[in-house]
Amino acid sequence: MRYIATFFWAFLLTQMVNFILNSLNGGGQLYVGIGVLLAVLISLTVFILDIMLKPDKNYREVIEDEQ
């Protein structure tokens, strides 16, 4: 569920930034695909960081055994 929420907020915020930057640039054609691509990249980055930063269960057991 947290992955779905992460993608939802990444999608929503990138579309908002895409719209604002497009408006500041003169309001040409809005490319939704760029926002979707950025949302996917942000979500993948968050997922990878979540996996990399999650502590190992064996590490916790070793720490508890030492105490």
mmCIF file of the N, C-alpha and C atoms, coordinates in Angstrom:
data_MODEL
# 
_entry.id   MODEL 
# 
loop_
_atom_site.group_PDB 
_atom_site.id 
_atom_site.type_symbol 
_atom_site.label_atom_id 
_atom_site.label_alt_id 
_atom_site.label_comp_id 
_atom_site.label_asym_id 
_atom_site.label_entity_id 
_atom_site.label_seq_id 
_atom_site.pdbx_PDB_ins_code 
_atom_site.Cartn_x 
_atom_site.Cartn_y 
_atom_site.Cartn_z 
_atom_site.occupancy 
_atom_site.B_iso_or_equiv 
_atom_site.pdbx_formal_charge 
_atom_site.auth_seq_id 
_atom_site.auth_comp_id 
_atom_site.auth_asym_id 
_atom_site.auth_atom_id 
_atom_site.pdbx_PDB_model_num 
ATOM 1   N N  . MET A 1 1  ? 0.824  -1.195  0.000   1.00 0.00 ? 1  MET A N  1 
ATOM 2   C CA . MET A 1 1  ? 0.000  0.000   0.000   1.00 0.00 ? 1  MET A CA 1 
ATOM 3   C C  . MET A 1 1  ? 0.872  1.266   0.000   1.00 0.00 ? 1  MET A C  1 
ATOM 4   N N  . ARG A 1 2  ? 1.995  1.195   0.715   1.00 0.00 ? 2  ARG A N  1 
ATOM 5   C CA . ARG A 1 2  ? 2.840  2.392   0.777   1.00 0.00 ? 2  ARG A CA 1 
ATOM 6   C C  . ARG A 1 2  ? 3.465  2.698   -0.578  1.00 0.00 ? 2  ARG A C  1 
ATOM 7   N N  . TYR A 1 3  ? 3.671  1.654   -1.399  1.00 0.00 ? 3  TYR A N  1 
ATOM 8   C CA . TYR A 1 3  ? 4.214  1.886   -2.730  1.00 0.00 ? 3  TYR A CA 1 
ATOM 9   C C  . TYR A 1 3  ? 3.191  2.570   -3.630  1.00 0.00 ? 3  TYR A C  1 
ATOM 10  N N  . ILE A 1 4  ? 1.944  2.203   -3.469  1.00 0.00 ? 4  ILE A N  1 
ATOM 11  C CA . ILE A 1 4  ? 0.880  2.855   -4.246  1.00 0.00 ? 4  ILE A CA 1 
ATOM 12  C C  . ILE A 1 4  ? 0.750  4.316   -3.817  1.00 0.00 ? 4  ILE A C  1 
ATOM 13  N N  . ALA A 1 5  ? 0.818  4.555   -2.511  1.00 0.00 ? 5  ALA A N  1 
ATOM 14  C CA . ALA A 1 5  ? 0.740  5.931   -2.017  1.00 0.00 ? 5  ALA A CA 1 
ATOM 15  C C  . ALA A 1 5  ? 1.932  6.756   -2.495  1.00 0.00 ? 5  ALA A C  1 
ATOM 16  N N  . THR A 1 6  ? 3.114  6.134   -2.512  1.00 0.00 ? 6  THR A N  1 
ATOM 17  C CA . THR A 1 6  ? 4.307  6.831   -3.003  1.00 0.00 ? 6  THR A CA 1 
ATOM 18  C C  . THR A 1 6  ? 4.143  7.218   -4.461  1.00 0.00 ? 6  THR A C  1 
ATOM 19  N N  . PHE A 1 7  ? 3.660  6.287   -5.279  1.00 0.00 ? 7  PHE A N  1 
ATOM 20  C CA . PHE A 1 7  ? 3.471  6.605   -6.697  1.00 0.00 ? 7  PHE A CA 1 
ATOM 21  C C  . PHE A 1 7  ? 2.391  7.666   -6.872  1.00 0.00 ? 7  PHE A C  1 
ATOM 22  N N  . PHE A 1 8  ? 1.313  7.576   -6.110  1.00 0.00 ? 8  PHE A N  1 
ATOM 23  C CA . PHE A 1 8  ? 0.240  8.562   -6.222  1.00 0.00 ? 8  PHE A CA 1 
ATOM 24  C C  . PHE A 1 8  ? 0.748  9.971   -5.947  1.00 0.00 ? 8  PHE A C  1 
ATOM 25  N N  . TRP A 1 9  ? 1.474  10.140  -4.838  1.00 0.00 ? 9  TRP A N  1 
ATOM 26  C CA . TRP A 1 9  ? 1.964  11.475  -4.489  1.00 0.00 ? 9  TRP A CA 1 
ATOM 27  C C  . TRP A 1 9  ? 3.055  11.937  -5.448  1.00 0.00 ? 9  TRP A C  1 
ATOM 28  N N  . ALA A 1 10 ? 3.896  11.026  -5.895  1.00 0.00 ? 10 ALA A N  1 
ATOM 29  C CA . ALA A 1 10 ? 4.914  11.409  -6.878  1.00 0.00 ? 10 ALA A CA 1 
ATOM 30  C C  . ALA A 1 10 ? 4.240  11.858  -8.174  1.00 0.00 ? 10 ALA A C  1 
ATOM 31  N N  . PHE A 1 11 ? 3.217  11.134  -8.599  1.00 0.00 ? 11 PHE A N  1 
ATOM 32  C CA . PHE A 1 11 ? 2.487  11.492  -9.814  1.00 0.00 ? 11 PHE A CA 1 
ATOM 33  C C  . PHE A 1 11 ? 1.807  12.848  -9.658  1.00 0.00 ? 11 PHE A C  1 
ATOM 34  N N  . LEU A 1 12 ? 1.124  13.034  -8.540  1.00 0.00 ? 12 LEU A N  1 
ATOM 35  C CA . LEU A 1 12 ? 0.402  14.282  -8.309  1.00 0.00 ? 12 LEU A CA 1 
ATOM 36  C C  . LEU A 1 12 ? 1.351  15.482  -8.263  1.00 0.00 ? 12 LEU A C  1 
ATOM 37  N N  . LEU A 1 13 ? 2.439  15.350  -7.528  1.00 0.00 ? 13 LEU A N  1 
ATOM 38  C CA . LEU A 1 13 ? 3.366  16.471  -7.384  1.00 0.00 ? 13 LEU A CA 1 
ATOM 39  C C  . LEU A 1 13 ? 4.132  16.769  -8.671  1.00 0.00 ? 13 LEU A C  1 
ATOM 40  N N  . THR A 1 14 ? 4.496  15.743  -9.428  1.00 0.00 ? 14 THR A N  1 
ATOM 41  C CA . THR A 1 14 ? 5.204  16.011  -10.679 1.00 0.00 ? 14 THR A CA 1 
ATOM 42  C C  . THR A 1 14 ? 4.273  16.638  -11.722 1.00 0.00 ? 14 THR A C  1 
ATOM 43  N N  . GLN A 1 15 ? 3.008  16.258  -11.715 1.00 0.00 ? 15 GLN A N  1 
ATOM 44  C CA . GLN A 1 15 ? 2.070  16.895  -12.637 1.00 0.00 ? 15 GLN A CA 1 
ATOM 45  C C  . GLN A 1 15 ? 1.868  18.365  -12.260 1.00 0.00 ? 15 GLN A C  1 
ATOM 46  N N  . MET A 1 16 ? 1.839  18.639  -10.965 1.00 0.00 ? 16 MET A N  1 
ATOM 47  C CA . MET A 1 16 ? 1.697  20.020  -10.516 1.00 0.00 ? 16 MET A CA 1 
ATOM 48  C C  . MET A 1 16 ? 2.920  20.852  -10.920 1.00 0.00 ? 16 MET A C  1 
ATOM 49  N N  . VAL A 1 17 ? 4.102  20.311  -10.700 1.00 0.00 ? 17 VAL A N  1 
ATOM 50  C CA . VAL A 1 17 ? 5.328  21.022  -11.079 1.00 0.00 ? 17 VAL A CA 1 
ATOM 51  C C  . VAL A 1 17 ? 5.392  21.185  -12.592 1.00 0.00 ? 17 VAL A C  1 
ATOM 52  N N  . ASN A 1 18 ? 5.000  20.150  -13.321 1.00 0.00 ? 18 ASN A N  1 
ATOM 53  C CA . ASN A 1 18 ? 4.983  20.218  -14.779 1.00 0.00 ? 18 ASN A CA 1 
ATOM 54  C C  . ASN A 1 18 ? 4.054  21.335  -15.262 1.00 0.00 ? 18 ASN A C  1 
ATOM 55  N N  . PHE A 1 19 ? 2.876  21.447  -14.659 1.00 0.00 ? 19 PHE A N  1 
ATOM 56  C CA . PHE A 1 19 ? 1.926  22.481  -15.051 1.00 0.00 ? 19 PHE A CA 1 
ATOM 57  C C  . PHE A 1 19 ? 2.468  23.879  -14.736 1.00 0.00 ? 19 PHE A C  1 
ATOM 58  N N  . ILE A 1 20 ? 3.033  24.046  -13.552 1.00 0.00 ? 20 ILE A N  1 
ATOM 59  C CA . ILE A 1 20 ? 3.541  25.362  -13.150 1.00 0.00 ? 20 ILE A CA 1 
ATOM 60  C C  . ILE A 1 20 ? 4.701  25.786  -14.044 1.00 0.00 ? 20 ILE A C  1 
ATOM 61  N N  . LEU A 1 21 ? 5.639  24.870  -14.284 1.00 0.00 ? 21 LEU A N  1 
ATOM 62  C CA . LEU A 1 21 ? 6.773  25.223  -15.139 1.00 0.00 ? 21 LEU A CA 1 
ATOM 63  C C  . LEU A 1 21 ? 6.332  25.488  -16.573 1.00 0.00 ? 21 LEU A C  1 
ATOM 64  N N  . ASN A 1 22 ? 5.337  24.764  -17.040 1.00 0.00 ? 22 ASN A N  1 
ATOM 65  C CA . ASN A 1 22 ? 4.806  25.001  -18.380 1.00 0.00 ? 22 ASN A CA 1 
ATOM 66  C C  . ASN A 1 22 ? 4.143  26.379  -18.445 1.00 0.00 ? 22 ASN A C  1 
ATOM 67  N N  . SER A 1 23 ? 3.429  26.748  -17.403 1.00 0.00 ? 23 SER A N  1 
ATOM 68  C CA . SER A 1 23 ? 2.776  28.062  -17.370 1.00 0.00 ? 23 SER A CA 1 
ATOM 69  C C  . SER A 1 23 ? 3.803  29.189  -17.323 1.00 0.00 ? 23 SER A C  1 
ATOM 70  N N  . LEU A 1 24 ? 4.877  28.986  -16.580 1.00 0.00 ? 24 LEU A N  1 
ATOM 71  C CA . LEU A 1 24 ? 5.923  30.009  -16.508 1.00 0.00 ? 24 LEU A CA 1 
ATOM 72  C C  . LEU A 1 24 ? 6.660  30.151  -17.836 1.00 0.00 ? 24 LEU A C  1 
ATOM 73  N N  . ASN A 1 25 ? 6.645  29.090  -18.629 1.00 0.00 ? 25 ASN A N  1 
ATOM 74  C CA . ASN A 1 25 ? 7.344  29.097  -19.905 1.00 0.00 ? 25 ASN A CA 1 
ATOM 75  C C  . ASN A 1 25 ? 6.495  29.684  -21.029 1.00 0.00 ? 25 ASN A C  1 
ATOM 76  N N  . GLY A 1 26 ? 5.300  30.073  -20.765 1.00 0.00 ? 26 GLY A N  1 
ATOM 77  C CA . GLY A 1 26 ? 4.478  30.686  -21.793 1.00 0.00 ? 26 GLY A CA 1 
ATOM 78  C C  . GLY A 1 26 ? 3.190  29.942  -22.059 1.00 0.00 ? 26 GLY A C  1 
ATOM 79  N N  . GLY A 1 27 ? 2.977  28.810  -21.400 1.00 0.00 ? 27 GLY A N  1 
ATOM 80  C CA . GLY A 1 27 ? 1.714  28.098  -21.516 1.00 0.00 ? 27 GLY A CA 1 
ATOM 81  C C  . GLY A 1 27 ? 1.507  27.372  -22.814 1.00 0.00 ? 27 GLY A C  1 
ATOM 82  N N  . GLY A 1 28 ? 2.542  26.779  -23.347 1.00 0.00 ? 28 GLY A N  1 
ATOM 83  C CA . GLY A 1 28 ? 2.396  25.977  -24.564 1.00 0.00 ? 28 GLY A CA 1 
ATOM 84  C C  . GLY A 1 28 ? 1.681  24.672  -24.284 1.00 0.00 ? 28 GLY A C  1 
ATOM 85  N N  . GLN A 1 29 ? 1.920  23.705  -25.134 1.00 0.00 ? 29 GLN A N  1 
ATOM 86  C CA . GLN A 1 29 ? 1.274  22.412  -24.982 1.00 0.00 ? 29 GLN A CA 1 
ATOM 87  C C  . GLN A 1 29 ? 1.802  21.708  -23.731 1.00 0.00 ? 29 GLN A C  1 
ATOM 88  N N  . LEU A 1 30 ? 0.886  21.124  -22.950 1.00 0.00 ? 30 LEU A N  1 
ATOM 89  C CA . LEU A 1 30 ? 1.248  20.432  -21.719 1.00 0.00 ? 30 LEU A CA 1 
ATOM 90  C C  . LEU A 1 30 ? 1.505  18.961  -22.045 1.00 0.00 ? 30 LEU A C  1 
ATOM 91  N N  . TYR A 1 31 ? 2.704  18.491  -21.765 1.00 0.00 ? 31 TYR A N  1 
ATOM 92  C CA . TYR A 1 31 ? 3.070  17.103  -22.016 1.00 0.00 ? 31 TYR A CA 1 
ATOM 93  C C  . TYR A 1 31 ? 2.925  16.310  -20.719 1.00 0.00 ? 31 TYR A C  1 
ATOM 94  N N  . VAL A 1 32 ? 1.867  15.520  -20.630 1.00 0.00 ? 32 VAL A N  1 
ATOM 95  C CA . VAL A 1 32 ? 1.585  14.747  -19.434 1.00 0.00 ? 32 VAL A CA 1 
ATOM 96  C C  . VAL A 1 32 ? 2.591  13.614  -19.281 1.00 0.00 ? 32 VAL A C  1 
ATOM 97  N N  . GLY A 1 33 ? 3.102  13.121  -20.389 1.00 0.00 ? 33 GLY A N  1 
ATOM 98  C CA . GLY A 1 33 ? 4.042  12.007  -20.357 1.00 0.00 ? 33 GLY A CA 1 
ATOM 99  C C  . GLY A 1 33 ? 5.317  12.314  -19.590 1.00 0.00 ? 33 GLY A C  1 
ATOM 100 N N  . ILE A 1 34 ? 5.754  13.555  -19.622 1.00 0.00 ? 34 ILE A N  1 
ATOM 101 C CA . ILE A 1 34 ? 6.954  13.943  -18.879 1.00 0.00 ? 34 ILE A CA 1 
ATOM 102 C C  . ILE A 1 34 ? 6.706  13.810  -17.381 1.00 0.00 ? 34 ILE A C  1 
ATOM 103 N N  . GLY A 1 35 ? 5.543  14.237  -16.927 1.00 0.00 ? 35 GLY A N  1 
ATOM 104 C CA . GLY A 1 35 ? 5.196  14.098  -15.515 1.00 0.00 ? 35 GLY A CA 1 
ATOM 105 C C  . GLY A 1 35 ? 5.084  12.646  -15.083 1.00 0.00 ? 35 GLY A C  1 
ATOM 106 N N  . VAL A 1 36 ? 4.514  11.813  -15.950 1.00 0.00 ? 36 VAL A N  1 
ATOM 107 C CA . VAL A 1 36 ? 4.403  10.385  -15.643 1.00 0.00 ? 36 VAL A CA 1 
ATOM 108 C C  . VAL A 1 36 ? 5.783  9.753   -15.568 1.00 0.00 ? 36 VAL A C  1 
ATOM 109 N N  . LEU A 1 37 ? 6.655  10.103  -16.503 1.00 0.00 ? 37 LEU A N  1 
ATOM 110 C CA . LEU A 1 37 ? 8.013  9.567   -16.495 1.00 0.00 ? 37 LEU A CA 1 
ATOM 111 C C  . LEU A 1 37 ? 8.755  9.971   -15.229 1.00 0.00 ? 37 LEU A C  1 
ATOM 112 N N  . LEU A 1 38 ? 8.643  11.237  -14.837 1.00 0.00 ? 38 LEU A N  1 
ATOM 113 C CA . LEU A 1 38 ? 9.284  11.695  -13.607 1.00 0.00 ? 38 LEU A CA 1 
ATOM 114 C C  . LEU A 1 38 ? 8.695  10.996  -12.381 1.00 0.00 ? 38 LEU A C  1 
ATOM 115 N N  . ALA A 1 39 ? 7.398  10.779  -12.365 1.00 0.00 ? 39 ALA A N  1 
ATOM 116 C CA . ALA A 1 39 ? 6.765  10.086  -11.237 1.00 0.00 ? 39 ALA A CA 1 
ATOM 117 C C  . ALA A 1 39 ? 7.275  8.656   -11.122 1.00 0.00 ? 39 ALA A C  1 
ATOM 118 N N  . VAL A 1 40 ? 7.418  7.992   -12.247 1.00 0.00 ? 40 VAL A N  1 
ATOM 119 C CA . VAL A 1 40 ? 7.940  6.622   -12.233 1.00 0.00 ? 40 VAL A CA 1 
ATOM 120 C C  . VAL A 1 40 ? 9.387  6.614   -11.751 1.00 0.00 ? 40 VAL A C  1 
ATOM 121 N N  . LEU A 1 41 ? 10.196 7.552   -12.228 1.00 0.00 ? 41 LEU A N  1 
ATOM 122 C CA . LEU A 1 41 ? 11.597 7.613   -11.798 1.00 0.00 ? 41 LEU A CA 1 
ATOM 123 C C  . LEU A 1 41 ? 11.722 7.922   -10.309 1.00 0.00 ? 41 LEU A C  1 
ATOM 124 N N  . ILE A 1 42 ? 10.912 8.847   -9.811  1.00 0.00 ? 42 ILE A N  1 
ATOM 125 C CA . ILE A 1 42 ? 10.938 9.175   -8.384  1.00 0.00 ? 42 ILE A CA 1 
ATOM 126 C C  . ILE A 1 42 ? 10.489 7.970   -7.555  1.00 0.00 ? 42 ILE A C  1 
ATOM 127 N N  . SER A 1 43 ? 9.431  7.295   -8.001  1.00 0.00 ? 43 SER A N  1 
ATOM 128 C CA . SER A 1 43 ? 8.947  6.120   -7.276  1.00 0.00 ? 43 SER A CA 1 
ATOM 129 C C  . SER A 1 43 ? 9.993  5.015   -7.247  1.00 0.00 ? 43 SER A C  1 
ATOM 130 N N  . LEU A 1 44 ? 10.628 4.755   -8.379  1.00 0.00 ? 44 LEU A N  1 
ATOM 131 C CA . LEU A 1 44 ? 11.680 3.726   -8.410  1.00 0.00 ? 44 LEU A CA 1 
ATOM 132 C C  . LEU A 1 44 ? 12.839 4.087   -7.503  1.00 0.00 ? 44 LEU A C  1 
ATOM 133 N N  . THR A 1 45 ? 13.201 5.357   -7.472  1.00 0.00 ? 45 THR A N  1 
ATOM 134 C CA . THR A 1 45 ? 14.282 5.799   -6.585  1.00 0.00 ? 45 THR A CA 1 
ATOM 135 C C  . THR A 1 45 ? 13.910 5.571   -5.123  1.00 0.00 ? 45 THR A C  1 
ATOM 136 N N  . VAL A 1 46 ? 12.681 5.890   -4.753  1.00 0.00 ? 46 VAL A N  1 
ATOM 137 C CA . VAL A 1 46 ? 12.231 5.677   -3.377  1.00 0.00 ? 46 VAL A CA 1 
ATOM 138 C C  . VAL A 1 46 ? 12.202 4.191   -3.046  1.00 0.00 ? 46 VAL A C  1 
ATOM 139 N N  . PHE A 1 47 ? 11.745 3.349   -3.977  1.00 0.00 ? 47 PHE A N  1 
ATOM 140 C CA . PHE A 1 47 ? 11.688 1.910   -3.734  1.00 0.00 ? 47 PHE A CA 1 
ATOM 141 C C  . PHE A 1 47 ? 13.088 1.336   -3.544  1.00 0.00 ? 47 PHE A C  1 
ATOM 142 N N  . ILE A 1 48 ? 14.021 1.754   -4.388  1.00 0.00 ? 48 ILE A N  1 
ATOM 143 C CA . ILE A 1 48 ? 15.396 1.254   -4.293  1.00 0.00 ? 48 ILE A CA 1 
ATOM 144 C C  . ILE A 1 48 ? 16.043 1.711   -2.988  1.00 0.00 ? 48 ILE A C  1 
ATOM 145 N N  . LEU A 1 49 ? 15.834 2.967   -2.622  1.00 0.00 ? 49 LEU A N  1 
ATOM 146 C CA . LEU A 1 49 ? 16.383 3.458   -1.356  1.00 0.00 ? 49 LEU A CA 1 
ATOM 147 C C  . LEU A 1 49 ? 15.767 2.726   -0.164  1.00 0.00 ? 49 LEU A C  1 
ATOM 148 N N  . ASP A 1 50 ? 14.492 2.397   -0.254  1.00 0.00 ? 50 ASP A N  1 
ATOM 149 C CA . ASP A 1 50 ? 13.835 1.657   0.817   1.00 0.00 ? 50 ASP A CA 1 
ATOM 150 C C  . ASP A 1 50 ? 14.469 0.284   0.991   1.00 0.00 ? 50 ASP A C  1 
ATOM 151 N N  . ILE A 1 51 ? 14.742 -0.380  -0.108  1.00 0.00 ? 51 ILE A N  1 
ATOM 152 C CA . ILE A 1 51 ? 15.370 -1.704  -0.051  1.00 0.00 ? 51 ILE A CA 1 
ATOM 153 C C  . ILE A 1 51 ? 16.803 -1.603  0.462   1.00 0.00 ? 51 ILE A C  1 
ATOM 154 N N  . MET A 1 52 ? 17.547 -0.607  0.003   1.00 0.00 ? 52 MET A N  1 
ATOM 155 C CA . MET A 1 52 ? 18.946 -0.476  0.392   1.00 0.00 ? 52 MET A CA 1 
ATOM 156 C C  . MET A 1 52 ? 19.109 -0.077  1.858   1.00 0.00 ? 52 MET A C  1 
ATOM 157 N N  . LEU A 1 53 ? 18.220 0.738   2.386   1.00 0.00 ? 53 LEU A N  1 
ATOM 158 C CA . LEU A 1 53 ? 18.377 1.258   3.732   1.00 0.00 ? 53 LEU A CA 1 
ATOM 159 C C  . LEU A 1 53 ? 17.681 0.416   4.799   1.00 0.00 ? 53 LEU A C  1 
ATOM 160 N N  . LYS A 1 54 ? 16.950 -0.613  4.375   1.00 0.00 ? 54 LYS A N  1 
ATOM 161 C CA . LYS A 1 54 ? 16.271 -1.473  5.334   1.00 0.00 ? 54 LYS A CA 1 
ATOM 162 C C  . LYS A 1 54 ? 17.311 -2.321  6.062   1.00 0.00 ? 54 LYS A C  1 
ATOM 163 N N  . PRO A 1 55 ? 17.307 -2.304  7.398   1.00 0.00 ? 55 PRO A N  1 
ATOM 164 C CA . PRO A 1 55 ? 18.314 -3.084  8.124   1.00 0.00 ? 55 PRO A CA 1 
ATOM 165 C C  . PRO A 1 55 ? 18.084 -4.583  7.944   1.00 0.00 ? 55 PRO A C  1 
ATOM 166 N N  . ASP A 1 56 ? 19.166 -5.307  7.967   1.00 0.00 ? 56 ASP A N  1 
ATOM 167 C CA . ASP A 1 56 ? 19.118 -6.755  7.819   1.00 0.00 ? 56 ASP A CA 1 
ATOM 168 C C  . ASP A 1 56 ? 18.621 -7.380  9.120   1.00 0.00 ? 56 ASP A C  1 
ATOM 169 N N  . LYS A 1 57 ? 17.748 -8.375  9.029   1.00 0.00 ? 57 LYS A N  1 
ATOM 170 C CA . LYS A 1 57 ? 17.214 -9.016  10.225  1.00 0.00 ? 57 LYS A CA 1 
ATOM 171 C C  . LYS A 1 57 ? 18.318 -9.733  10.998  1.00 0.00 ? 57 LYS A C  1 
ATOM 172 N N  . ASN A 1 58 ? 19.251 -10.330 10.289  1.00 0.00 ? 58 ASN A N  1 
ATOM 173 C CA . ASN A 1 58 ? 20.345 -11.025 10.965  1.00 0.00 ? 58 ASN A CA 1 
ATOM 174 C C  . ASN A 1 58 ? 21.204 -10.039 11.744  1.00 0.00 ? 58 ASN A C  1 
ATOM 175 N N  . TYR A 1 59 ? 21.351 -8.846  11.249  1.00 0.00 ? 59 TYR A N  1 
ATOM 176 C CA . TYR A 1 59 ? 22.132 -7.829  11.941  1.00 0.00 ? 59 TYR A CA 1 
ATOM 177 C C  . TYR A 1 59 ? 21.491 -7.494  13.288  1.00 0.00 ? 59 TYR A C  1 
ATOM 178 N N  . ARG A 1 60 ? 20.171 -7.381  13.312  1.00 0.00 ? 60 ARG A N  1 
ATOM 179 C CA . ARG A 1 60 ? 19.476 -7.104  14.563  1.00 0.00 ? 60 ARG A CA 1 
ATOM 180 C C  . ARG A 1 60 ? 19.671 -8.231  15.562  1.00 0.00 ? 60 ARG A C  1 
ATOM 181 N N  . GLU A 1 61 ? 19.620 -9.472  15.101  1.00 0.00 ? 61 GLU A N  1 
ATOM 182 C CA . GLU A 1 61 ? 19.797 -10.615 15.988  1.00 0.00 ? 61 GLU A CA 1 
ATOM 183 C C  . GLU A 1 61 ? 21.206 -10.634 16.561  1.00 0.00 ? 61 GLU A C  1 
ATOM 184 N N  . VAL A 1 62 ? 22.200 -10.278 15.763  1.00 0.00 ? 62 VAL A N  1 
ATOM 185 C CA . VAL A 1 62 ? 23.578 -10.249 16.240  1.00 0.00 ? 62 VAL A CA 1 
ATOM 186 C C  . VAL A 1 62 ? 23.737 -9.179  17.307  1.00 0.00 ? 62 VAL A C  1 
ATOM 187 N N  . ILE A 1 63 ? 23.164 -8.018  17.109  1.00 0.00 ? 63 ILE A N  1 
ATOM 188 C CA . ILE A 1 63 ? 23.243 -6.929  18.075  1.00 0.00 ? 63 ILE A CA 1 
ATOM 189 C C  . ILE A 1 63 ? 22.571 -7.317  19.386  1.00 0.00 ? 63 ILE A C  1 
ATOM 190 N N  . GLU A 1 64 ? 21.394 -7.947  19.273  1.00 0.00 ? 64 GLU A N  1 
ATOM 191 C CA . GLU A 1 64 ? 20.676 -8.359  20.479  1.00 0.00 ? 64 GLU A CA 1 
ATOM 192 C C  . GLU A 1 64 ? 21.433 -9.435  21.236  1.00 0.00 ? 64 GLU A C  1 
ATOM 193 N N  . ASP A 1 65 ? 22.088 -10.349 20.521  1.00 0.00 ? 65 ASP A N  1 
ATOM 194 C CA . ASP A 1 65 ? 22.861 -11.408 21.158  1.00 0.00 ? 65 ASP A CA 1 
ATOM 195 C C  . ASP A 1 65 ? 24.083 -10.848 21.876  1.00 0.00 ? 65 ASP A C  1 
ATOM 196 N N  . GLU A 1 66 ? 24.681 -9.791  21.363  1.00 0.00 ? 66 GLU A N  1 
ATOM 197 C CA . GLU A 1 66 ? 25.857 -9.199  21.974  1.00 0.00 ? 66 GLU A CA 1 
ATOM 198 C C  . GLU A 1 66 ? 25.521 -8.468  23.260  1.00 0.00 ? 66 GLU A C  1 
ATOM 199 N N  . GLN A 1 67 ? 24.311 -7.995  23.382  1.00 0.00 ? 67 GLN A N  1 
ATOM 200 C CA . GLN A 1 67 ? 23.940 -7.235  24.583  1.00 0.00 ? 67 GLN A CA 1 
ATOM 201 C C  . GLN A 1 67 ? 23.582 -8.212  25.625  1.00 0.00 ? 67 GLN A C  1 
# 
